[in-house]
């Protein structure tokens, strides 16, 4: 009977440990910024130890908020984010427009508010 129990448990021992909320210690690996036009910016971010794609998406949004403030503007509008994960490294390629005034659209962010929220959560900006 012991042999059957060992055979059943053995496959579980090979499973990789998935981070849980209690053990969530993200490793933010940096932001690469590319100015596509005066008001159009692409952010490439990478991290490890993410719990989901939302974590790396949040990192990209924090980068956008920080960059917007550095440029002396107050708002950004999210255009798109592509997320990928390979071998535990999560990456996001996000594009935002930035502007001094609240842009049209429903996916806008107030850079000061988002940047403050990122600081509270420990998510780096640019």
Backbone as CSV, one residue per row, in Angstrom:
resi,resn,N_x,N_y,N_z,CA_x,CA_y,CA_z,C_x,C_y,C_z
1,UNK,0.823,-1.195,0.000,0.000,0.000,0.000,0.863,1.253,0.000
2,UNK,1.986,1.237,0.669,2.863,2.394,0.682,3.364,2.718,-0.714
3,UNK,3.660,1.740,-1.506,4.159,1.959,-2.868,3.137,2.705,-3.706
4,UNK,1.870,2.366,-3.603,0.822,3.047,-4.367,0.730,4.511,-3.957
5,UNK,0.858,4.785,-2.663,0.795,6.156,-2.173,1.969,6.972,-2.718
6,UNK,3.167,6.407,-2.755,4.340,7.097,-3.272,4.208,7.388,-4.753
7,UNK,3.637,6.480,-5.493,3.444,6.695,-6.929,2.453,7.829,-7.155
8,UNK,1.432,7.916,-6.349,0.434,8.977,-6.485,1.017,10.337,-6.145
9,UNK,1.856,10.418,-5.135,2.433,11.680,-4.679,3.597,12.132,-5.545
10,UNK,4.343,11.237,-6.109,5.555,11.567,-6.863,5.342,12.620,-7.936
11,UNK,4.286,12.551,-8.750,4.114,13.595,-9.763,3.929,14.986,-9.159
12,UNK,3.343,15.082,-7.990,3.139,16.383,-7.355,4.450,17.000,-6.895
13,UNK,5.409,16.187,-6.541,6.694,16.696,-6.072,7.443,17.431,-7.172
14,UNK,7.165,17.107,-8.420,7.856,17.745,-9.538,7.245,19.086,-9.923
15,UNK,6.089,19.409,-9.388,5.417,20.666,-9.743,6.188,21.863,-9.207
16,UNK,6.235,22.929,-9.999,6.888,24.165,-9.572,5.973,24.894,-8.608
17,UNK,6.537,25.529,-7.616,5.757,26.290,-6.660,5.256,27.570,-7.318
18,UNK,3.968,27.793,-7.226,3.362,28.992,-7.785,3.288,30.038,-6.686
19,UNK,3.714,31.297,-6.968,3.650,32.319,-5.924,2.211,32.542,-5.467
20,UNK,2.023,32.743,-4.194,0.710,33.068,-3.657,0.737,34.500,-3.151
21,UNK,-0.414,35.031,-2.850,-0.502,36.424,-2.396,0.350,36.648,-1.144
22,UNK,0.439,35.632,-0.278,1.227,35.788,0.942,2.714,35.857,0.630
23,UNK,3.140,35.215,-0.464,4.555,35.177,-0.818,4.858,36.029,-2.051
24,UNK,4.015,36.973,-2.363,4.180,37.809,-3.553,5.269,38.855,-3.301
25,UNK,6.455,38.577,-3.811,7.566,39.523,-3.729,8.038,39.734,-5.166
26,UNK,7.430,40.696,-5.853,7.765,40.894,-7.265,9.187,41.411,-7.456
27,UNK,9.764,41.030,-8.572,11.085,41.508,-8.961,10.895,42.326,-10.234
28,UNK,10.840,43.641,-10.078,10.651,44.536,-11.213,11.985,44.702,-11.921
29,UNK,12.040,44.328,-13.179,13.311,44.263,-13.900,13.585,45.447,-14.817
30,UNK,12.743,46.453,-14.776,13.050,47.658,-15.527,12.036,48.020,-16.598
31,UNK,12.175,49.267,-17.028,11.288,49.852,-18.031,12.130,50.393,-19.170
32,UNK,11.711,50.104,-20.360,12.322,50.693,-21.550,11.249,51.573,-22.199
33,UNK,11.577,52.837,-22.427,10.612,53.792,-22.973,10.996,54.181,-24.384
34,UNK,10.029,54.201,-25.269,10.276,54.615,-26.652,9.248,55.670,-27.036
35,UNK,9.732,56.869,-27.346,8.856,57.950,-27.778,8.533,57.713,-29.252
36,UNK,7.274,57.430,-29.558,6.849,57.147,-30.925,6.418,58.415,-31.660
37,UNK,5.928,59.393,-30.918,5.548,60.721,-31.415,5.579,61.634,-30.195
38,UNK,5.328,62.919,-30.383,5.389,63.852,-29.246,4.501,63.432,-28.087
39,UNK,3.374,62.818,-28.391,2.432,62.457,-27.337,2.110,60.961,-27.306
40,UNK,2.906,60.145,-27.990,2.664,58.707,-28.080,3.915,57.961,-27.587
41,UNK,3.732,57.140,-26.540,4.880,56.500,-25.896,4.622,55.000,-25.725
42,UNK,5.664,54.232,-26.011,5.611,52.780,-25.799,6.472,52.444,-24.590
43,UNK,5.949,51.579,-23.713,6.653,51.142,-22.512,6.818,49.627,-22.576
44,UNK,8.058,49.171,-22.473,8.353,47.748,-22.383,8.844,47.489,-20.966
45,UNK,8.120,46.659,-20.234,8.474,46.357,-18.856,8.644,44.852,-18.699
46,UNK,9.435,44.460,-17.701,9.564,43.036,-17.401,9.678,42.838,-15.896
47,UNK,9.210,41.674,-15.452,9.253,41.348,-14.036,9.184,39.833,-13.860
48,UNK,9.557,39.388,-12.678,9.362,37.990,-12.303,8.540,37.957,-11.025
49,UNK,8.099,36.776,-10.667,7.281,36.545,-9.470,5.906,37.204,-9.549
50,UNK,5.401,37.432,-10.735,4.044,37.966,-10.887,3.033,36.863,-10.576
51,UNK,1.901,37.256,-10.022,0.827,36.300,-9.773,-0.045,36.116,-11.008
52,UNK,-0.123,37.169,-11.827,-0.949,37.110,-13.036,-0.495,38.196,-14.005
53,UNK,-1.109,38.192,-15.169,-0.809,39.214,-16.174,-1.146,40.611,-15.665
54,UNK,-2.092,40.710,-14.747,-2.477,42.017,-14.213,-1.316,42.696,-13.498
55,UNK,-0.448,41.934,-12.860,0.696,42.527,-12.155,1.631,43.258,-13.110
56,UNK,1.923,42.657,-14.237,2.823,43.300,-15.205,2.096,44.439,-15.938
57,UNK,0.794,44.320,-16.108,0.001,45.412,-16.680,0.017,46.616,-15.745
58,UNK,-0.111,46.369,-14.450,-0.040,47.456,-13.463,1.324,48.139,-13.496
59,UNK,2.378,47.347,-13.661,3.733,47.895,-13.742,3.856,48.830,-14.947
60,UNK,3.304,48.429,-16.081,3.341,49.275,-17.282,2.558,50.568,-17.055
61,UNK,1.418,50.476,-16.383,0.624,51.674,-16.107,1.380,52.622,-15.174
62,UNK,2.082,52.070,-14.198,2.880,52.906,-13.296,4.006,53.598,-14.060
63,UNK,4.612,52.879,-14.987,5.663,53.485,-15.819,5.090,54.626,-16.640
64,UNK,3.910,54.427,-17.198,3.263,55.474,-18.002,2.946,56.704,-17.148
65,UNK,2.456,56.476,-15.935,2.129,57.596,-15.049,3.385,58.382,-14.683
66,UNK,4.447,57.683,-14.328,5.694,58.352,-13.974,6.282,59.133,-15.133
67,UNK,6.263,58.546,-16.310,6.801,59.215,-17.493,5.986,60.469,-17.819
68,UNK,4.681,60.364,-17.700,3.805,61.507,-17.971,4.155,62.677,-17.056
69,UNK,4.375,62.393,-15.788,4.743,63.450,-14.841,6.119,64.035,-15.151
70,UNK,7.072,63.181,-15.545,8.407,63.670,-15.910,8.325,64.649,-17.077
71,UNK,7.428,64.375,-18.009,7.251,65.269,-19.158,6.511,66.555,-18.782
72,UNK,6.026,66.645,-17.558,5.322,67.840,-17.106,3.851,67.846,-17.487
73,UNK,3.335,66.700,-17.873,1.929,66.588,-18.247,1.185,65.824,-17.176
74,UNK,-0.137,65.858,-17.226,-0.909,65.275,-16.137,-1.732,64.044,-16.449
75,UNK,-1.871,63.715,-17.736,-2.809,62.647,-18.070,-2.259,61.723,-19.144
76,UNK,-2.780,60.502,-19.158,-2.421,59.541,-20.191,-3.676,58.769,-20.577
77,UNK,-3.662,58.257,-21.784,-4.767,57.410,-22.246,-4.177,56.103,-22.746
78,UNK,-4.675,55.021,-22.199,-4.195,53.688,-22.553,-4.713,53.307,-23.941
79,UNK,-3.806,52.868,-24.810,-4.201,52.409,-26.134,-4.199,50.885,-26.223
80,UNK,-3.114,50.256,-25.761,-3.057,48.795,-25.791,-1.927,48.289,-24.909
81,UNK,-2.078,47.041,-24.452,-1.012,46.358,-23.719,-0.998,44.906,-24.165
82,UNK,0.176,44.431,-24.565,0.389,43.020,-24.892,1.238,42.421,-23.779
83,UNK,0.788,41.312,-23.207,1.491,40.664,-22.105,1.937,39.280,-22.550
84,UNK,3.140,38.900,-22.100,3.672,37.579,-22.407,4.413,37.063,-21.178
85,UNK,4.476,35.754,-21.051,5.233,35.124,-19.973,6.021,33.972,-20.571
86,UNK,7.307,33.945,-20.278,8.154,32.860,-20.736,9.186,32.548,-19.666
87,UNK,9.188,31.311,-19.239,10.133,30.830,-18.224,10.117,31.681,-16.953
88,UNK,8.925,32.117,-16.548,8.792,32.883,-15.318,9.046,34.371,-15.444
89,UNK,9.426,34.835,-16.627,9.638,36.271,-16.850,8.422,36.820,-17.594
90,UNK,7.753,37.751,-16.949,6.581,38.402,-17.532,7.023,39.694,-18.215
91,UNK,6.508,39.949,-19.409,6.797,41.190,-20.122,5.495,41.817,-20.588
92,UNK,5.521,43.128,-20.691,4.380,43.855,-21.240,4.903,44.927,-22.185
93,UNK,4.208,45.101,-23.263,4.477,46.134,-24.256,3.201,46.973,-24.288
94,UNK,3.275,48.174,-23.723,2.089,49.019,-23.595,2.303,50.336,-24.327
95,UNK,1.230,50.849,-24.909,1.287,52.128,-25.611,0.238,53.063,-25.007
96,UNK,0.682,54.282,-24.715,-0.179,55.311,-24.138,0.023,56.611,-24.896
97,UNK,-1.035,57.413,-24.959,-0.866,58.808,-25.354,-0.763,59.587,-24.050
98,UNK,0.014,60.664,-24.064,0.131,61.512,-22.878,-0.288,62.923,-23.260
99,UNK,-0.839,63.654,-22.292,-1.323,65.002,-22.599,-1.398,65.852,-21.342
100,UNK,-1.370,67.180,-21.529,-1.472,68.071,-20.377,-2.903,68.168,-19.846
101,UNK,-3.887,67.884,-20.677,-5.293,67.966,-20.278,-5.927,66.579,-20.398
102,UNK,-7.021,66.370,-19.701,-7.712,65.090,-19.727,-8.126,64.751,-21.160
103,UNK,-7.610,63.658,-21.709,-7.953,63.300,-23.087,-9.335,62.660,-23.170
104,UNK,-9.846,62.586,-24.374,-11.102,61.873,-24.605,-10.862,60.387,-24.426
105,UNK,-11.902,59.682,-24.134,-11.803,58.232,-24.016,-12.120,57.745,-22.620
106,UNK,-12.311,56.447,-22.515,-12.700,55.875,-21.226,-11.525,55.250,-20.476
107,UNK,-10.408,55.063,-21.124,-9.259,54.408,-20.478,-8.176,55.432,-20.163
108,UNK,-8.562,56.505,-19.506,-7.619,57.572,-19.168,-7.135,57.412,-17.725
109,UNK,-5.952,57.956,-17.477,-5.426,57.939,-16.109,-4.952,59.333,-15.735
110,UNK,-5.164,59.679,-14.483,-4.615,60.896,-13.898,-3.238,60.493,-13.367
111,UNK,-2.195,61.009,-13.974,-0.834,60.558,-13.673,-0.456,60.742,-12.203
112,UNK,-0.884,61.831,-11.579,-0.545,62.050,-10.170,-1.215,61.016,-9.273
113,UNK,-2.470,60.745,-9.530,-3.222,59.779,-8.715,-2.645,58.380,-8.875
114,UNK,-2.400,57.979,-10.114,-1.865,56.645,-10.370,-0.452,56.514,-9.814
115,UNK,0.361,57.529,-9.981,1.731,57.498,-9.468,1.748,57.363,-7.945
116,UNK,0.862,58.055,-7.269,0.765,57.943,-5.806,0.323,56.538,-5.391
117,UNK,-0.618,55.981,-6.115,-1.085,54.624,-5.830,0.038,53.607,-6.040
118,UNK,0.824,53.812,-7.085,1.959,52.920,-7.356,2.974,52.977,-6.224
119,UNK,3.245,54.170,-5.733,4.190,54.333,-4.625,3.691,53.594,-3.388
120,UNK,2.392,53.693,-3.103,1.803,52.995,-1.947,1.946,51.485,-2.074
121,UNK,1.824,50.986,-3.304,1.899,49.545,-3.548,3.325,49.047,-3.757
122,UNK,4.276,49.969,-3.822,5.666,49.584,-4.030,6.017,49.251,-5.473
123,UNK,5.209,49.731,-6.403,5.468,49.487,-7.822,6.253,50.674,-8.369
124,UNK,7.430,50.431,-8.941,8.233,51.547,-9.435,7.624,52.218,-10.668
125,UNK,7.937,53.479,-10.811,7.580,54.218,-12.033,8.883,54.436,-12.794
126,UNK,8.861,55.289,-13.784,10.070,55.529,-14.584,11.081,56.268,-13.736
